[in-house]
Amino acid sequence: MKTQKLLIALLFVIMLTSLSSCAPSGYESHESGFFSGLWHGFIIVFSLIGKLFGSDIGIYAEHNTGFMYWLGFIIGIGGFGGGGYSARR
């Protein structure tokens, strides 16, 4: 019972953090790199839900480093669904 409450609280904190991280960060002077792309790939589902409701939420960072950001973004999208490896035979 105690571990179930702890798990629910942990999931709530993770969900709240994920939803708040979809907010636009404004224009910053630094470019987003690999790890920012990875994070944006992980939270793309929440960003798309926000876009459906008309929020001004970006799907990806406009100021990025190019290939490394793109690579992190693609890996993040693939990591969210587990890829084809999780398919049952």
MODELLER restraints for C-alpha pairs under 7 A, 6 or more apart:
rsr = mdl.restraints
at = mdl.atoms
rsr.add(forms.Gaussian(group=physical.xy_distance, feature=features.Distance(at['CA:18:A'], at['CA:43:A']), mean=6.70, stdev=0.5))
rsr.add(forms.Gaussian(group=physical.xy_distance, feature=features.Distance(at['CA:19:A'], at['CA:46:A']), mean=6.54, stdev=0.5))
rsr.add(forms.Gaussian(group=physical.xy_distance, feature=features.Distance(at['CA:22:A'], at['CA:47:A']), mean=5.87, stdev=0.5))
rsr.add(forms.Gaussian(group=physical.xy_distance, feature=features.Distance(at['CA:22:A'], at['CA:57:A']), mean=6.58, stdev=0.5))
rsr.add(forms.Gaussian(group=physical.xy_distance, feature=features.Distance(at['CA:23:A'], at['CA:57:A']), mean=5.98, stdev=0.5))
rsr.add(forms.Gaussian(group=physical.xy_distance, feature=features.Distance(at['CA:24:A'], at['CA:57:A']), mean=5.84, stdev=0.5))
rsr.add(forms.Gaussian(group=physical.xy_distance, feature=features.Distance(at['CA:24:A'], at['CA:58:A']), mean=6.44, stdev=0.5))
rsr.add(forms.Gaussian(group=physical.xy_distance, feature=features.Distance(at['CA:31:A'], at['CA:63:A']), mean=5.06, stdev=0.5))
rsr.add(forms.Gaussian(group=physical.xy_distance, feature=features.Distance(at['CA:31:A'], at['CA:64:A']), mean=4.70, stdev=0.5))
rsr.add(forms.Gaussian(group=physical.xy_distance, feature=features.Distance(at['CA:31:A'], at['CA:65:A']), mean=5.89, stdev=0.5))
rsr.add(forms.Gaussian(group=physical.xy_distance, feature=features.Distance(at['CA:32:A'], at['CA:61:A']), mean=6.73, stdev=0.5))
rsr.add(forms.Gaussian(group=physical.xy_distance, feature=features.Distance(at['CA:32:A'], at['CA:63:A']), mean=6.20, stdev=0.5))
rsr.add(forms.Gaussian(group=physical.xy_distance, feature=features.Distance(at['CA:32:A'], at['CA:64:A']), mean=4.40, stdev=0.5))
rsr.add(forms.Gaussian(group=physical.xy_distance, feature=features.Distance(at['CA:32:A'], at['CA:65:A']), mean=6.06, stdev=0.5))
rsr.add(forms.Gaussian(group=physical.xy_distance, feature=features.Distance(at['CA:32:A'], at['CA:69:A']), mean=6.68, stdev=0.5))
rsr.add(forms.Gaussian(group=physical.xy_distance, feature=features.Distance(at['CA:33:A'], at['CA:64:A']), mean=6.05, stdev=0.5))
rsr.add(forms.Gaussian(group=physical.xy_distance, feature=features.Distance(at['CA:33:A'], at['CA:65:A']), mean=5.47, stdev=0.5))
rsr.add(forms.Gaussian(group=physical.xy_distance, feature=features.Distance(at['CA:33:A'], at['CA:68:A']), mean=6.12, stdev=0.5))
rsr.add(forms.Gaussian(group=physical.xy_distance, feature=features.Distance(at['CA:33:A'], at['CA:69:A']), mean=4.81, stdev=0.5))
rsr.add(forms.Gaussian(group=physical.xy_distance, feature=features.Distance(at['CA:34:A'], at['CA:68:A']), mean=4.96, stdev=0.5))
rsr.add(forms.Gaussian(group=physical.xy_distance, feature=features.Distance(at['CA:34:A'], at['CA:69:A']), mean=4.43, stdev=0.5))
rsr.add(forms.Gaussian(group=physical.xy_distance, feature=features.Distance(at['CA:34:A'], at['CA:71:A']), mean=6.89, stdev=0.5))
rsr.add(forms.Gaussian(group=physical.xy_distance, feature=features.Distance(at['CA:34:A'], at['CA:72:A']), mean=4.82, stdev=0.5))
rsr.add(forms.Gaussian(group=physical.xy_distance, feature=features.Distance(at['CA:35:A'], at['CA:72:A']), mean=6.26, stdev=0.5))
rsr.add(forms.Gaussian(group=physical.xy_distance, feature=features.Distance(at['CA:36:A'], at['CA:69:A']), mean=6.94, stdev=0.5))
rsr.add(forms.Gaussian(group=physical.xy_distance, feature=features.Distance(at['CA:37:A'], at['CA:69:A']), mean=4.70, stdev=0.5))
rsr.add(forms.Gaussian(group=physical.xy_distance, feature=features.Distance(at['CA:37:A'], at['CA:70:A']), mean=6.37, stdev=0.5))
rsr.add(forms.Gaussian(group=physical.xy_distance, feature=features.Distance(at['CA:37:A'], at['CA:72:A']), mean=4.55, stdev=0.5))
rsr.add(forms.Gaussian(group=physical.xy_distance, feature=features.Distance(at['CA:37:A'], at['CA:73:A']), mean=4.19, stdev=0.5))
rsr.add(forms.Gaussian(group=physical.xy_distance, feature=features.Distance(at['CA:38:A'], at['CA:72:A']), mean=4.15, stdev=0.5))
rsr.add(forms.Gaussian(group=physical.xy_distance, feature=features.Distance(at['CA:38:A'], at['CA:73:A']), mean=4.74, stdev=0.5))
rsr.add(forms.Gaussian(group=physical.xy_distance, feature=features.Distance(at['CA:38:A'], at['CA:75:A']), mean=6.39, stdev=0.5))
rsr.add(forms.Gaussian(group=physical.xy_distance, feature=features.Distance(at['CA:38:A'], at['CA:76:A']), mean=4.52, stdev=0.5))
rsr.add(forms.Gaussian(group=physical.xy_distance, feature=features.Distance(at['CA:39:A'], at['CA:76:A']), mean=6.46, stdev=0.5))
rsr.add(forms.Gaussian(group=physical.xy_distance, feature=features.Distance(at['CA:40:A'], at['CA:60:A']), mean=6.37, stdev=0.5))
rsr.add(forms.Gaussian(group=physical.xy_distance, feature=features.Distance(at['CA:40:A'], at['CA:73:A']), mean=6.19, stdev=0.5))
rsr.add(forms.Gaussian(group=physical.xy_distance, feature=features.Distance(at['CA:41:A'], at['CA:73:A']), mean=4.50, stdev=0.5))
rsr.add(forms.Gaussian(group=physical.xy_distance, feature=features.Distance(at['CA:41:A'], at['CA:74:A']), mean=6.45, stdev=0.5))
rsr.add(forms.Gaussian(group=physical.xy_distance, feature=features.Distance(at['CA:41:A'], at['CA:76:A']), mean=3.99, stdev=0.5))
rsr.add(forms.Gaussian(group=physical.xy_distance, feature=features.Distance(at['CA:41:A'], at['CA:77:A']), mean=4.48, stdev=0.5))
rsr.add(forms.Gaussian(group=physical.xy_distance, feature=features.Distance(at['CA:42:A'], at['CA:76:A']), mean=4.82, stdev=0.5))
rsr.add(forms.Gaussian(group=physical.xy_distance, feature=features.Distance(at['CA:42:A'], at['CA:77:A']), mean=5.71, stdev=0.5))
rsr.add(forms.Gaussian(group=physical.xy_distance, feature=features.Distance(at['CA:42:A'], at['CA:80:A']), mean=5.62, stdev=0.5))
rsr.add(forms.Gaussian(group=physical.xy_distance, feature=features.Distance(at['CA:44:A'], at['CA:59:A']), mean=6.50, stdev=0.5))
rsr.add(forms.Gaussian(group=physical.xy_distance, feature=features.Distance(at['CA:47:A'], at['CA:57:A']), mean=6.36, stdev=0.5))
rsr.add(forms.Gaussian(group=physical.xy_distance, feature=features.Distance(at['CA:47:A'], at['CA:59:A']), mean=5.95, stdev=0.5))
rsr.add(forms.Gaussian(group=physical.xy_distance, feature=features.Distance(at['CA:50:A'], at['CA:57:A']), mean=6.51, stdev=0.5))
rsr.add(forms.Gaussian(group=physical.xy_distance, feature=features.Distance(at['CA:51:A'], at['CA:57:A']), mean=6.23, stdev=0.5))
